[in-house]
């Protein structure tokens, strides 16, 4: 099996993601839906009407991730990815406080920063980040290729190490971007005074980033969600990096702690499964990404 096969029709039945053929794979086709660029980031009445018609294309047949507990669904519609909660009833109580406008604004600014320094790695174009019928909707470019987490089942140990090395090179490139001021206080690219409510981050993640000792001497630009599922790969190269909503200015130690404790699988979670050390090592392989 070609690890970088992106044609859903060629995915074998025993593929780990065969039940969600649109997830983590994209092979552009001539008849794909293409966004009307005249409406890019416009909130005019005409553009909002157009965006609402695009949202009507999103349904369970092209949903690649179902958002639960107040999160948004993610849809793959031709050449775009759309995040929206329109298929769900409006939530009340604590979960109603999720305000995705902060994460979306962060994504817009963070992708602009990253695009300026990542010459050989695509960063998705954001076509729309605003409200439709009272709900936050994000429309972004869908990058051709395969998610590294999807390709993982087919690649060798040497290829996995090469991808980790390349990811570290990308981190070094991003880390050259410094905060816009001389502050040493950790922050998202777009300030968010209540990320637990608005972004739904865990208490532990909040404590790691925004503890009383909220200072890193080595603050720099971090993707802050650099998991294999957010790396788009093709032909043994990382060709795209997506999901920048958590990006911000953090020190490497802080970003590494979030990566290990929040973003990555933990060894203790598999203790009762009696897995071989080789198998477990493969599961945990990406955990030491920041150890360089």
Secondary structure, 3 states (H helix, E strand, C coil): CCCCCCCHHHCCCCCCCCCCCCCCEECCCCCCCCCCHHHCCCCCHHHHHHHHHHHCCCCCCCEEECCCCCCCEEEEECCEEEEECCCCCCCCHHHHHCCHHHHHHHHHHHHHHHHCCCCCCEECCEEEEEEECCEEEEEEECCCEEEHHHHHHHCCHHHHHHHHHHHHHHHHHHHCCCCCCCCCCCEECCCCCCHHHHCCCCHHHHHHHCCCCCCCCCCEEECCCCCHHHEEEECCEEEEECCCCCCEEECHHHHHHHHHHHHCCCHHHHHHHCCCHHHHHHHCHHHHCCCC
